[in-house]
Amino acid sequence: MTAFLNSNACEKKALSDVPSCIQQMIKDYENKPKQNPPAAIYQYDYNGGKVYYVNAPCCDQFNTVFDANCNVLCHPDGGLTGKGDGRCADFNNVKANELLIWKDIR
């Protein structure tokens, strides 16, 4: 069984607690070549719900925030300016309860 680690503690949790679309995203990453920087998925509380932040594979690309149904909410950072797409400019200031769901450690 795949597990993820809470980045604030060494507590392991079942990946089954993560939405199935995020689980599928992880499987897809595991079937692709490793990216640099390594792919990682974090869970946060944002605007009253759980969201999932996924880092971009490289330079000048947007990092993406998904809702629990894997709908893209916004790109809070990254891109040519490093400031994302402007649709959630408050994300980095108001996100809470960071939890590392998965990181490609290959």
C-alpha positions as CSV (number, residue, x, y, z in Angstrom):
1,M,0.0,0.0,0.0
2,T,1.3,3.4,-0.9
3,A,1.4,5.9,1.9
4,F,2.2,9.6,2.3
5,L,3.9,11.5,5.0
6,N,2.7,14.5,7.0
7,S,5.5,17.0,6.3
8,N,5.1,18.4,9.9
9,A,5.5,15.0,11.6
10,C,6.5,11.5,10.8
11,E,3.0,10.2,10.8
12,K,2.0,7.9,7.9
13,K,-1.5,8.1,6.5
14,A,-3.2,5.9,3.9
15,L,-3.3,7.1,0.4
16,S,-6.9,5.9,0.3
17,D,-7.7,9.1,2.2
18,V,-6.8,11.1,-0.9
19,P,-9.3,11.7,-3.7
20,S,-9.1,9.0,-6.4
21,C,-8.2,11.6,-9.1
22,I,-5.2,12.6,-7.0
23,Q,-4.3,8.9,-6.6
24,Q,-4.5,8.5,-10.3
25,M,-2.3,11.6,-10.8
26,I,0.4,10.0,-8.6
27,K,0.2,6.7,-10.6
28,D,0.6,8.8,-13.8
29,Y,3.7,10.5,-12.4
30,E,5.2,7.1,-11.3
31,N,4.8,5.9,-14.9
32,K,6.7,8.9,-16.4
33,P,10.4,9.7,-16.2
34,K,11.4,11.5,-13.0
35,Q,11.1,15.3,-13.4
36,N,13.5,17.9,-12.0
37,P,12.7,19.1,-9.5
38,P,11.0,15.9,-8.3
39,A,7.2,15.9,-8.6
40,A,5.4,16.5,-5.3
41,I,1.8,16.9,-4.2
42,Y,0.8,18.8,-1.1
43,Q,-2.6,19.2,0.5
44,Y,-3.7,22.5,2.1
45,D,-6.8,24.0,3.5
46,Y,-7.8,26.9,1.3
47,N,-11.0,28.9,0.9
48,G,-13.0,26.4,3.1
49,G,-11.8,23.2,1.4
50,K,-9.0,20.8,0.8
51,V,-6.8,21.6,-2.2
52,Y,-3.8,19.9,-3.8
53,Y,-0.7,21.9,-4.9
54,V,1.4,20.2,-7.6
55,N,4.8,21.6,-8.5
56,A,5.7,22.1,-12.2
57,P,8.3,20.0,-13.9
58,C,10.8,22.8,-14.5
59,C,11.5,26.4,-15.0
60,D,9.1,29.1,-15.8
61,Q,6.0,26.8,-15.7
62,F,3.0,27.4,-13.5
63,N,2.6,25.3,-10.3
64,T,-1.0,24.2,-10.1
65,V,-3.7,24.1,-7.3
66,F,-6.5,21.5,-7.8
67,D,-9.7,21.0,-5.9
68,A,-10.7,17.5,-4.6
69,N,-12.2,16.7,-8.1
70,C,-8.9,17.6,-9.8
71,N,-10.4,20.7,-11.4
72,V,-7.7,23.4,-11.8
73,L,-8.4,26.3,-9.4
74,C,-5.4,28.4,-10.2
75,H,-1.7,28.7,-10.6
76,P,-0.5,30.6,-7.5
77,D,3.2,30.8,-8.5
78,G,5.6,30.0,-11.2
79,G,5.5,31.1,-14.8
80,L,7.7,33.8,-16.3
81,T,7.1,36.3,-13.6
82,G,7.0,33.8,-10.7
83,K,3.7,35.2,-9.6
84,G,1.4,32.6,-11.3
85,D,-1.8,33.4,-13.1
86,G,-3.2,35.9,-10.6
87,R,-6.3,33.9,-10.0
88,C,-5.3,33.0,-6.4
89,A,-2.8,35.7,-5.5
90,D,-3.6,35.2,-1.8
91,F,-2.9,31.4,-1.8
92,N,0.6,31.5,-0.3
93,N,-0.6,33.9,2.4
94,V,-3.8,32.1,3.5
95,K,-3.1,28.4,2.8
96,A,-3.0,26.3,6.0
97,N,-2.3,22.9,7.3
98,E,0.4,21.8,4.8
99,L,0.5,18.0,4.3
100,L,3.0,16.4,2.0
101,I,0.8,13.8,0.2
102,W,3.5,12.4,-2.2
103,K,7.0,13.1,-3.5
104,D,8.8,11.2,-6.3
105,I,11.8,9.8,-4.4
106,R,13.1,7.7,-7.3
